[in-house]
Amino acid sequence: MTSSLPISVKEFAGFMSKINLKHKERIGVAVSGGVDSMALCYLLNQYCKKSKNQITAFIIDHQLRKQSTKEAFQVSNMLSTLEINNKIMKIQWKDVSSMNPDIKINSFNSSFPTKSQYETFARIERYKLLAKGCHEDKISSLFVGHHLNDQLETLIMRFSRASGIDGLASMSIIDKFSVIRNIEAIGLQIIRPLLSVTKDRLRETCIVANIPWVEDPSNQSTDHKRNVVRFSLDKFNKRYLIEGKKEYEPLSTEGLLRFMSHMEYHKNCVNSKVNEIIKHSRIEFDKNNGICTLLLPNPIPSYHWILQKHLATRIISKIITFVKCSEQPPRLESVLRFYNHILSFSTLSHETFRISSYPFSHNITSRYNNITLNNVLLCHEKKTNRVSESFEDRLYEHWTFFRQPFTSKEETKNIIIIQNGQVVLWDKRFFVGINFVSQEAKNEVLKEKQQQIQDNNSIPLQSQYYIRKLCNKDIYDIIEMKPEVNQMLKLHSAYKDIFEKYKKNVPSIARFSIPVVIEKSYLISSDSILRESEKIVSIPTLGILLNPKCISCWAKFRGNVLAGIDEGESEERSENL
């Protein structure tokens, strides 16, 4: 039977013992003003007084209702009364109506959402602000008030969506940040210390400690699925715990917790096996360019993991998440289509055919080598190279997963202006940053422009930098460059080698989905533009930088974090391109 007693400071310290905070480490807490987050804020503040950790509460003003700003200040005042440092962060929705459609600018913010988009868009913008706030305050751990009731409601919601064991297992106390839409979110972790506590106990904690909170009237509406689930679970618990009707036990807190515990066990077992396979198999993640190559032996032996469907589908799911940079795993139907496509092109050994009980549809389900699903293209190549393994040569077939080629509309959409010192998310896959190396570098650029004025009797406008996708002409232009300085000559030779390696390892259809940074310059006279020129500054994912003394560019592939691919591996099984 669940308790409704308030949570003591001592009990909360027990929850915190599972979280290894550093001495005097700064921590953040997301506060909506509801009873969950206010109870967490109070308990954290009491804990920090003894542990010497510094706490900052972040309040998000969603700007979706007229009274949202007033409510944010109300919550801020409540926290200030408790002597808790707090910040209000306001979502700045992009005003599409006032924008000139002919001008392409980069905006970090989403357009104001329609009513049906409120929940999704607000969540994305909320997490972006929380990540930014944590970064500014040098915080790496953000606490949230998720509790036991939240876990059970989420479980039932995921049941209805036919989630797998990952979705049906319990939430983790410590987890990676949920939404990676800005660079500040990378490396940030979410901490949920109250997962074993019911909402009734949090309410009782606030009542006893005289902590005010704000009630959201929408929580009582049956227009929302989660509310309907909550009311139903409350009814089942009442029948089981208070009225003693044991037939309601399977859908009580006790029954659902037992189920989640079993799912957690199975999830850990399967994920451990999947990670072990990825570590020791020929699965090559290109962590710079967002491409993954799966090498399968030809013929496939009976013991190979690709024939174990429950493991193979999870590995393919991880690969798709990596390539697509998705915050949610792909649907099982999509994964199965990729899986069946791979098997339909694979040659099985005679031994595999003899002992296998699987109904393989060998060479009959696919007419084409390539298949596209959800923006991911899977390309099959029959390569003749042989890999030496256990003192014998074995032929491997290459399956390459990558972002499908850009449509003309996507190509136009992904031309994004970037300014000095800025970091932008390009194609929802790459974080790209640009910086002048030093003030001297800026002065050098200005000196060049002054020379242009004298030589051409014209006025140079400030250069503009933008990002677009790589084109075949870019590769040709860099290879055909004729550098004059010896140092650039060496770099040019190295860049040629990089391109040769890139072309060798990446199918031609997959090469042009990475970002290029371009400098656009204008020379004008008193009444017209005399010259407009463009030059490549960098292809950052390949490590190509054409003016390293003046400008530094870098790129970070977002899929590494979302798919849980360890970027800190000291030794990789395949060389980075």
N, C-alpha and C positions, 0 to 999 in steps of 0.2 A: 504494500500500500504506500502511495507517494505521500511525502510530508508536505505540510504547508507552513512549516516553521521558517522564520527569517534566516538569512544566511549571515553567520557571524564572521567577524574579521578573521578569526582563527581558521574557520572552515575555508574561507576564500584563500587564505595563505596556503592551505593544503592544495587547492586547485592550482595556484601559481607555482607550486614546487615542481610541477610537471613541465614548466616553461623556464628555460635557463636564460633569464635576463642578466645582463652584465651589471656590475655595480655602477650606480648613477646613470645608467643608460636612459636616454630619452625615449618615451613611448607615446603613441597617439591613440586616441579612442574616437570612434565615429559615434556621434550623438544626434539622435533625431528629436529627443525630448520625450519619447515614449517611456513607459515604465521599465522596459528591458534595458535600454541604454542608460537611463538615469541611475538605475540600481548598479549597473556595471561601473559607471563613472564614480559613484559614491564609494563602492568597494575598492576600486583601484586607487582612489585618492587616499583612503585609509591605509591601504597596503604600502603605497609609495612614501607615506610619512615615516615609515619604519625602514623601508628598503633604500631610501634616498634616491629612488628613481624620479625623474621629472616627467610630469604628465601634461599633455596638451589635448584638449577636446576640440574636435572639428565639427562644425555645424554647417550643413549644406542648405543654402537657400535655392530651391529648385526653380523658382520664378515661373511656376506653372499655374499658380493662383494669385489673385490680387493680394491676399492676406499673408502670403508666404514670407515676405520680408519682416512683417510685424511678428510673426510666429518665431522666426529665427532669432530676433532680438529678445523675445520672451524667454526662449531657452538659454540664450547667452546670459541674461540677467539671473536666471535660476542657478547657473553654474558659477557665476561670479559671487553670488551669495554664499556658495559653498567653498569659495576661495580656490576654484579650479580654473587654471589658465585656459582660455578658449578663443577660437577664431571662427568668424562667420565667413564662409566662402560662397560666392554667388555664381551660379551658372549663367554664362553670357550666351544666350541662344543667338544663332546667326539669323539676321533679318534678311531673308531672301528677297522680299518685296522691294527693298531699297538698293539691291545690288545691280550693277550694270552687267548684263549677261555676256557682253563682249570682252570683259576684263577678267582674266584668269588670276585669281589670288588664292593663296593657301589660307585656309581657316582651320583652327584647331577645334572649332565648335560645330555641333550639329545644328541643322535647321530646327526651328520650333516644331515640335512633334504634333501629329494629329492625336486625337484622343486615344485611338487604338495603339499608338506608339509610345504613350506616356511612360509606361513601366520600363520598356526596353531602353529607350533613349535616355531617360532620367538616370537609370542605373549606370549606363556607360559614362555619362557626363559626371555623375557623382563620384565614381571611382577615379576618373581622370583628375578631378580636383583633390580628392583625398591623397592620391599619389603625389601630386604637386606639393600639397601642404606638408606631407611627411618629408619630402626631399628638401624643402626649404628649411625645415626645422631639424634636419639631420636625424630623422627617425626611420628606423628599419622595421619596426613592429607596430602594426595597427590592430588594436583590440576592437572587436565587435560583439554585440550583445546577443548573438544567436544562442538559443536555449533548447531544452528538450522538446518542447511543443513544436518549435520550428522544425526540428529533425523529423518528427513524426508526420507533420503536415507535408513536408517535402517528400518523404517516403511514399505517401499515398498519391501525391501528384505525379511522381515518377512511375508508380505502378500504372497509372492511366496512360503514360506515354511509352509503355513497354520497355523501360530502361533495363540495361544489363546489370551485372553485379556491382560495377563501379557506382552506378546511380542509386542502387538499393542499399549500399553499405552506409554506415554512419558517416557524418561529417568528421573531418580531422580537426583536432584541437589546434594544430599548427599547419598552415597550408600556404602555398604560394598565392600571390595576389590574384584576385579573381579576373580582373580586366586589365589587359596589357595594351592600352591604346596610346600611352605616352612613355617616353624613355624613363621617366622618373619611377615608373611602376616596376621596372626590372630590379630584382633583388629585394623587393619589399615583401614582407610576409603578413598574412592575416592570422590573428590569434583569437580563438574562441574558448575562453576559460569556463563558460557557463553551460556547456552542452549537456551536462548531467542534471541540470536544475530546471524545475518546472516554472512556468510563468507565474503561477500562484505564489511561489516562494519569493520571486523577485518583487511582486506586488507587496507582499508582506514585509519584505526588507525595507522598501520605501516608506511604508506606513509607520513601522516601528522607529525608523531613523528620521522621520518627519521630512522626507525628501519629496518635493513636488514633482509632478510629471504632467504631460499633455496627453489627453485621450484623442485619438484620431477617430472621428465619427464614421469614417468609411469602413472601419474594422467590424462594424455591426451590420453592414450591408450584405445581403445574400446575392448581390450582383457579381461578386468576385468568387472564383472557384476556391481559392485558398480559405476564404471565410466559411464556405459551405463545408469544406473538409474539417475545419476547426470545430464547428458546431457539432458535426457528426461524431468526431472523436470524443468530444466532451460528453455526448449522450452515451456512447459506448462505455466510457469509463465510469459514468454514474451508475449505469445498470450493473456493471461488474463489481465495482468497489463498494458502492453504497447499498445497492439493492441485493448484492450477493448472487447475481445471475451469472453462473460460471460459463454459460454458453456464449457470453460476450467476450470471454478472455482472449480469443485470437486477435480481436481488433482493439484490445485495450492497450494501454501504455506498456504493460508487462509483456504481452504477446508480441507487439511490434518491436520492442527493444530486443527481445530474444532473436527475432528474425534478422534484424539489422546486425546483430553481433555475429550471426552465422555468415551473413553476406560479407562482412568485414574480413572474416577468416578466409573465405574462399577468394576474395579479391586479392588479399595479400599473397596467397599461395600462387595464384595464376600470374599476378604481376611480377612476382619474384622469378618465375619460370620464363616469362616473356623477356624480362631484362637480361636474364642469363643467355637466352638465345641470341638476342640482339648483340650482346657483347662478344659472342664467339662465332657468329655467323657472318657470311659475306653480305652484310647490309651496310652500304656506305652512305652516310649522311654528309652531304656537302653543306657545312654549317655557315658558309659565307654566302652561297648563292641560292640556298633553299631548294636543292635538288637531292633526290635520294635514288640510289641504284641498288637493286636487289639482284644478286647473282645466284642463279639456280643451276645445279649440276645437270648435265645431260648425258645419260638418263638420270632420273631422280631415284635414289635408292629408297628402300622401304622404310628406313629409319628416319628419313628427313622430316624436319618439323613442318614443312609446307603441307604434308599429308595429314597433320593433326589439326583438323579444322578449327577447334576451339582456341588453339594457340595462334594459328596462322591468321585468323580473322582479326585478332587483337593486335598482332604485329602490323598488319596492313592498315588497321585503324590508326595506329600510332604514326605510321608513315604519312597517311593522308592528313592527319592533324598537323604534322610538321610542315608539309608542303603548302597546305592551304592556309596555315596560320589561323586555325579555327579555335575559338574559345570553348566550343562544344564538340564532343566526338561525333564523327559522321554516323548517319543512320546505318543500321545493320544491313539493310537492303543494298546500299551502295557498296559497302565493304564486300558483301557476297558476290556482287557483280564483278568486281575486280578479281576476287579470289577464283571464281569460276573461269574467268577469262584467262588467268595465268595457267590454271590446270589444263584448259582446253588446248593450249599451245605446248604444253610440256610433254616430254617423252618419259614414260615410266619404264623402269627396268622390268625385265621378265619376272624377277623375284617379287617386285611390288605387285604386279598383276596377280601372281599366284597366291600370295598370302593376304591380299587386301580384301576387306569387306565393304569398302567404300564404293558407291555407285558412280564411278568417274565417267564423265561425259567427254571422253578424250577426243579432241580435234573436231567436235561437232557444234559447240556452242558459239564460236566466234568466226566471223568471216574476215575480220581485219586485224592487222597487227596492233593497231592503236585503239584505245577506248578512252572516252572522256566522260567524267562524272563530276558534278559539283565543282567545276572550274579546275579540276585536276586531270591531267592527261597522262595516261600510262602508255609508254612506248616500248615495244618489243624489238630487240635487235639480235639477230643471229650472228654472233661474233666467232671468229675462228681461233681467237687467242686461247691458249691453254694455261691453266694455273697448276703449278707443281704442288702436289699435296700428298703427304705420306709416301714419298718416293715414287709416285706415279702421276702421269699427266691426266688431267681431267678437263673436258670441255665444259665451259659455263655459258649459259645464256643470260643476257642482260635485260632486266626490266627496269626502266627508268620512270620515276614519278616526278612530275614537275607541273608548274602552273601552265594552264593551257595558253596558247598564243593569244595576244591581245587582239580584240576587235578594234576597228577604227574608232568606235565610240569610247572604248576603254583607254585607247592610246591618247585621245584628246583629253579625257578626264584626268589622266595621270601626268599631265604637264603641270608641275607645281613650282611656283616661285619660292625660293629660299633665300634668306638674308643672312648676313654675317652673324655668327653666334647662335643661329637658330637650329633646332632639331625638328624635323618633320617626319611624319609617318607616310611613306610612299607606297601606294597600291595595297595598303593595309598589311604589308609584309616586311618592309624594311624601314628601320629608323635611319635617317640620313642627316648628318651634321656637317656644317661648313664653318671654318674659322680662318681669319687672317692670322698668319703665324705670329706676327708682331707688329708694333707700331711702325717699325722701320719698313716692314713689308708694305704697309699701307702707303707710306711716303714714297716707296719705290714705284708703286702703281700710279700715284699722283704725278710723279716726275715724268713717267712715260706719257701720261696724258698731256702734260704741259708741252712736251716735245711734239706731240701730234698737232697741237695748236699752232706751233711755229711752222711745222712742215706743210700743213694743209690749209693754213689760214681758216681754221674751222674750230668749232667748240665741241669737245667731247662731253657727252652726257655720262652720268655715273653708270657703270656696268651693272647689268642685272643678271642674277644667277637663277637658273631653274633646273629642275630634274625632269627627265623623260626616260623612256625605255631605250635600251641599247639597240642600235641598228647595225646592219652589216657594213654600211659605209663608215661607221665609227672605227671599226676594226681595220678597215682598209686605210683610212686616213692616218691612223697612228702607225701602222706598219710602213706606210710610204713616206712618213716624216723624214726630213733631212736635218737633224740637229747639228748645230755648229759647235757647241761647247763639248769638250771631251767627256765631262761628267754626264751630260745629257745623252751622249753617244752610248755610254755604258748602260744607262737606264733604258734607252731605246732598245738596245739589244735584249735586255732582261724582259721588257714588255713583249717583244716578239715571242720569246720563249713562253711567257704566260699565255698568250693567245693560242700558240700551238698546242699547249697542254690542255687548255680549255676546249678547243675544237676536238681534240682527240678523245676527251673524257665525256663530253656532253653532246648528245644528238643534235643535229643542225636545227631541228624544229624547236628545241628547248633553249637555245642560246640567247634569245632576245627578250628575256623577261626580267632582266636585272637593270638597276638604275644607272644613269649617266648624268653627271653634273656638267652643265653647259654655262659658259659665260657669253652673254649677248651684249655687244657694244654698239653705240651709235655715234656718228660724227655729223654735226649739223652746221649749216651756215646760218645766216641771219633769217632766211626764209624757207629753208627746206632741209631734208635729211640728205646728206651727201653720201653717206655709206652706213650700211648696217652689216655687222659681221658677227659670226658665232664661232666659238672654238671650244673644244672639249677641255674641261678642267680636270675631271677625274672619272674613273670607273671604279668606285670605292670597293666593291665586293671582290674585285680582282687585284686590289692593291696598286692600281695604276693612278699615279698623280703626276700631271704634266707640268705643274709649276710649284714644286714642293717648297721652294724658298719663300713663296708668298702666301700660298693658300693650302690649308689642310682640310681634307675631306675624309669622312669615314662612314661606314654603314654597318648596321647590326641587324641580322635576320631575326624577326620576331618569333618564328616557328620554333627556334631552339628552346625558348622558355615555355611556350605553350605545350609542346610535346614532351617536355622534361628531358630533352637531350642535354647531357652534361657538357657545358662549354668549357669547363675547367679541366678536362682530361689532359693529363700531361703527355699521354702517348695515344695517338689515334691509329686505328687500323688502316685507314686510307689517308693519303696525303691530302691536305687542303689545296684547292686549286689556287 
